[in-house]
Amino acid sequence: MYFASDNTGPIHPRILDALARANTGYAPAYGADPLTAEVVQTLREIFEAPEAAVHLMATGTAANALLLSTGTAPWQTIFCSRVAHIHEDECNAPEFFSGGAKLTLVETVDGKMTPEGLAAAIEAEETRGVHGPQRGPVSLTQATEKGTLYTLEELRTLSDVAHRYGLPVHMDGARFANALAGLGCSPAEMTWKAGIDMLSFGGTKNGLMGVEAAILFDPARSMEFELRRKRGAHLFSKHRYLAAQMQGYLEGGLWLEMAGAANTACQRLADGLRDAPGANLMFRPEANIVFARLPRATHRRLFEAGAQYHLWDDTLDGGPEDAPLAARFVTDWSADPAETDRFLSLL
């Protein structure tokens, strides 16, 4: 009954096989190996973007921070949602790697920015001359931290708002595959065709050991990104092991297969939670995350039975036993339906 995070799940065996295949003989270092070139070409084909710059990273935080810092001046501000990972969970990495650019938080509805909210936030900056921050990139998270999805139309509208002010748009795609499986569209439709300029293409949360792809759909800033990656100590010497993971991930559509399995497991869990006594879903689960309120006593019983998940903004200590406490449940590709059913039976 493991619902704490998709980071806690196992690596898919086909990824381990891909690593083993790459672990033969010698190969040029720092991304000059043939395997990396093959992966770059595959990603360009998947995204229908033959000129895109593709750079592999080991962590999502590094991919987000280095992409955002590329072309962001230290005196600018990055517009992101109040619940964005770059704000709540990355220890000021975007601010650090950009040399001091700040974040401007945009209010959300169900974890998503609204065009009106984004426009108001942008309009509020560049109003104090040299005394205030200047406008910088807009960062969107897909799937959102609340497990919801931006529709293609919503992405296009938000990108149009940003571009109207001459601002680039970044997508934090830590759960990009889950979002794609949820929407049933193409990678191109959910990115550059919707106005996205740069993407953190996640893999670690979806069955990889640790690799993400930083994709710049306009390759003009590729060299700047490479310099920032090296200076930021995120250029791997034995780069072929990053490429091997990504190759195994993309081969035969494994990445979408795993995301689909995680999403299906999430829906199974969400359906059961809807029918549970005292349960209340907080957001519509559209990918692989469910937020729900359950009575304190129910949480206590689940934890005592060995269930693993996170309470959100509260603890088991103190307060009435029937008080509803929010919790987050996350499924991954390896979720066992029998364990989900055992969890639901405890409810």
KOLKOLPA-969187 format. One line per 8 residues: number of its first residue (from 1); their letters; for each residue x, y, z of C-alpha. Coordinates in steps of 0.2 Angstrom, whole numbers. Example, Ala and Ser with C-alpha at 12.3 -4.5 7.8 and 13.67 -1.06 7.14 Angstrom:
BEGIN
1> AS> 62:-22:39; 68:-5:36
! end
This chain:
BEGIN
1> MYFASDNT> 0:0:0; 13:12:-6; 5:29:-11; 18:41:-3; 26:46:-20; 30:40:-37; 48:44:-32; 48:29:-20
9> GPIHPRIL> 43:16:-34; 56:4:-42; 65:6:-58; 57:-3:-73; 67:-19:-77; 69:-13:-95; 78:2:-89; 90:-9:-80
17> DALARANT> 93:-19:-95; 96:-4:-105; 109:2:-93; 117:-16:-93; 118:-15:-112; 127:2:-111; 139:-4:-99; 151:-12:-112
25> GYAPAYGA> 167:-6:-117; 172:13:-119; 162:28:-125; 166:46:-127; 162:56:-111; 152:72:-107; 138:68:-120; 149:65:-135
33> DPLTAEVV> 144:47:-136; 133:39:-150; 119:34:-138; 116:52:-133; 115:57:-151; 103:44:-154; 92:49:-139; 92:67:-145
41> QTLREIFE> 86:62:-162; 73:51:-155; 66:65:-144; 66:77:-158; 56:65:-168; 44:62:-154; 41:81:-152; 41:84:-170
49> APEAAVHL> 54:97:-167; 69:93:-178; 79:108:-173; 76:107:-154; 90:107:-142; 90:92:-130; 101:91:-115; 100:77:-102
57> MATGTAAN> 100:80:-83; 100:69:-68; 87:79:-58; 71:88:-61; 76:102:-50; 92:105:-60; 82:104:-77; 69:117:-70
65> ALLLSTGT> 82:129:-63; 94:129:-77; 81:130:-90; 73:145:-81; 90:153:-78; 94:152:-97; 89:169:-103; 83:176:-87
73> APWQTIFC> 92:191:-80; 95:192:-61; 84:208:-60; 69:199:-68; 55:188:-60; 48:171:-65; 29:170:-64; 23:153:-57
81> SRVAHIHE> 9:146:-47; 8:147:-28; 9:128:-27; 23:126:-40; 37:114:-36; 49:128:-41; 42:138:-27; 38:125:-13
89> DECNAPEF> 51:111:-16; 67:117:-24; 76:126:-10; 77:142:-20; 86:133:-34; 79:144:-48; 84:160:-39; 101:153:-36
97> FSGGAKLT> 105:147:-53; 98:163:-61; 109:174:-50; 95:181:-40; 79:182:-51; 64:181:-40; 48:172:-41; 31:180:-42
105> LVETVDGK> 17:169:-37; 1:168:-46; -15:162:-38; -23:146:-44; -40:137:-46; -38:118:-44; -19:120:-45; -20:129:-62
113> MTPEGLAA> -16:147:-66; -30:157:-75; -26:169:-89; -34:183:-79; -23:179:-64; -7:178:-74; -11:194:-84; -14:203:-67
121> AIEAEETR> 3:197:-60; 12:202:-75; 4:219:-76; 9:222:-58; 27:221:-62; 38:233:-72; 28:247:-63; 42:254:-52
129> GVHGPQRG> 56:257:-65; 73:252:-58; 66:250:-41; 57:234:-45; 59:217:-54; 57:216:-72; 46:203:-81; 53:186:-84
137> PVSLTQAT> 48:169:-90; 31:160:-85; 32:143:-78; 18:131:-80; 17:113:-71; 9:99:-81; 2:88:-73; 0:101:-59
145> EKGTLYTL> 5:98:-41; -14:95:-37; -15:81:-50; -26:91:-62; -22:94:-80; -21:110:-91; -31:107:-107; -23:111:-123
153> EELRTLSD> -34:126:-125; -29:132:-107; -11:130:-111; -13:140:-128; -22:154:-119; -9:155:-105; 5:155:-117; -3:169:-128
161> VAHRYGLP> -4:179:-112; 14:177:-109; 19:180:-127; 9:196:-128; 21:203:-115; 36:195:-124; 39:182:-111; 45:164:-114
169> VHMDGARF> 35:150:-107; 43:135:-97; 34:119:-93; 39:109:-78; 35:91:-85; 40:81:-70; 24:71:-74; 23:75:-92
177> ANALAGLG> 20:57:-97; 5:56:-85; -2:72:-92; 0:66:-110; -8:49:-106; -22:59:-97; -26:71:-111; -23:58:-125
185> CSPAEMTW> -14:71:-136; 3:71:-145; 19:78:-136; 20:92:-149; 2:97:-146; 5:99:-127; 21:109:-129; 27:120:-144
193> KAGIDMLS> 11:119:-153; 3:126:-138; 16:140:-136; 28:131:-124; 46:137:-127; 56:125:-115; 52:109:-106; 58:99:-92
201> FGGTKNGL> 54:82:-99; 53:71:-83; 57:52:-82; 63:49:-64; 45:49:-57; 40:37:-71; 51:22:-68; 69:29:-72
209> MGVEAAIL> 83:28:-60; 87:47:-63; 86:57:-79; 76:71:-86; 78:80:-103; 79:99:-104; 72:103:-121; 73:121:-129
217> FDPARSME> 62:122:-144; 71:137:-150; 89:131:-151; 97:148:-150; 100:147:-132; 107:129:-132; 125:135:-129; 120:146:-115
225> FELRRKRG> 111:131:-107; 126:120:-109; 138:133:-101; 126:135:-86; 124:116:-85; 143:114:-84; 146:129:-72; 132:122:-61
233> AHLFSKHR> 140:105:-59; 127:96:-68; 136:89:-84; 139:70:-81; 155:63:-87; 149:46:-90; 134:53:-99; 130:37:-108
241> YLAAQMQG> 121:30:-93; 109:45:-93; 106:42:-112; 104:23:-109; 90:26:-97; 81:38:-108; 84:26:-123; 75:12:-113
249> YLEGGLWL> 62:24:-108; 57:29:-125; 60:12:-134; 43:4:-139; 33:18:-130; 38:11:-113; 36:29:-105; 18:30:-110
257> EMAGAANT> 14:12:-105; 21:16:-88; 12:32:-86; -5:24:-92; -2:11:-79; 0:24:-65; -15:34:-71; -26:18:-71
265> ACQRLADG> -20:14:-53; -24:31:-48; -42:30:-55; -44:14:-46; -39:22:-30; -50:37:-33; -65:27:-37; -63:18:-21
273> LRDAPGAN> -60:34:-11; -76:42:-18; -86:28:-10; -77:27:7; -86:33:23; -81:51:27; -70:53:12; -70:69:1
281> LMFRPEAN> -60:71:-15; -52:88:-15; -48:89:-34; -53:80:-49; -39:67:-51; -33:68:-69; -16:60:-69; -8:49:-55
289> IVFARLPR> -11:60:-39; -27:60:-28; -30:73:-14; -44:67:-2; -50:72:16; -52:57:28; -57:57:46; -42:57:58
297> ATHRRLFE> -47:40:65; -47:33:48; -30:39:44; -24:32:60; -31:15:56; -23:15:38; -6:20:45; -7:7:58
305> AGAQYHLW> -10:-6:45; 5:-1:35; -1:11:22; 11:24:16; 6:41:10; 7:59:16; -5:70:27; -6:87:19
313> DDTLDGGP> -5:102:31; -10:93:47; -4:79:59; -12:64:68; -8:72:84; -22:81:94; -39:86:88; -55:76:87
321> EDAPLAAR> -54:59:79; -68:63:67; -60:79:60; -56:78:41; -38:78:37; -31:81:19; -19:69:12; -10:66:-4
329> FVTDWSAD> -10:49:-13; 2:45:-28; 2:30:-39; 17:24:-50; 19:12:-64; 21:-3:-52; 6:-1:-42; -2:-18:-37
337> PAETDRFL> -21:-18:-39; -22:-31:-25; -13:-19:-13; -25:-5:-19; -40:-16:-15; -33:-20:2; -31:-2:6; -49:2:0
345> SLL> -55:-13:10; -48:-5:26; -58:10:23
! end
